[in-house]
Amino acid sequence: MMTSPKHFLDLEDLSPSDLNEILKRSEEENLKKVLDGKTAALLFQKPSLRTRHSLEAAIVQLGGHPVYTRPEEVGIDERESAEDIACTLNGYHSLITARVFDHSILKRMSKVSSIPVINLLSDRSHPVQTLADLLTIKQEFGSLEGKNIAYFGDANNVSYSLAFGAIMSGANFTISHPKDFPFSSEQIENLQANNINFTYIEDPKEAALKADVLYTDAWYSMGQEEQASIRQTAFAPYQVNQELLDRAPEHAIFMHCLPAHRGQEATSEVLDGEQSRIFRQAQNRMHSIRGLISFLLDN
């Protein structure tokens, strides 16, 4: 009887010890080549610089060959169903990775797939980004335990996953955003169901006071362009600029998952400043996804 594969659709698919093991493997230079002579499917409904390059590099480092597919080549639920696509790819590959608009596509694929399915981003969450974030913070401070992570701006998929990762790692998570732009009711329910207890502080200046990490992301995502002007006005007080950064302890670092809209959610002074870790964070996308794949295929 075949054992069920380990999927990674969200942080709640892991235990705290699993998460710690992935971060440990992410820092190892000579991992077992679990994809030696094998291939991995990369399905992208949404484009990405960091996700594609980091993933392809990690797959090669583990001995494998990535097969990238553009959205028009597949047409998920247009040319054929998500289930049929997953079952077909099972016959070729050892891993399915997908960057999608609708999180339910990942759930449906994972239900029928005999190989691991990895969420590269969905409308609900961005767990592979969180792995890189946690690795970056761990490298900076030596430990995640008790660290104060403050997120400023949109309560989106990035901040949702970061809340999970922070609390699972023993850190504290605070989010600061306009009261009219909270997490969705589904996200709130799932956070509460998993005992992810975070702090909401509407005033960004107050939220920065004890932060070891100040984190932000774009105020609007792909598909929300029509809301850009409304969001720019609402989120303007939540810009991470030097004045806000100076309210935090001197050792605090700044993080952004990129791409950045310079002059909106963060200023170039902060993005390029001495406290910025954005490019180490980007590089850690490769190391952390390598650790994740190693964990899923060799554990």
Buried (B, 14 or more C-beta within 10 A) or exposed (E): EEEEBBBBBBBBBBEEEBBBBBBEBBEEEEBEBBBEEBBBBBBBBBEBEBBBEBBBBBBBBBBBEBBBBEBEEBEBBEEEBBBEBBBEBBEEBBBBBBBBBBBBBBBBBBEBBEBBBBBBBBBBBBBBBBBBBBBBBBBBBEEBEEBBBBBBBBBBBBBBBBBBBBBBBEBBBBBBBBEEBEBBEEBBEBBEEBEBEBEBBEEBEEBBBBBBBBBBBBBBBEEBEEBBEBBBEBBEBBBBBEEBBEBBEEEBBBBBBBEBEEEBBBBEBBBEBEBBBBEBBBBBBBBBBBBBBBBBBEE
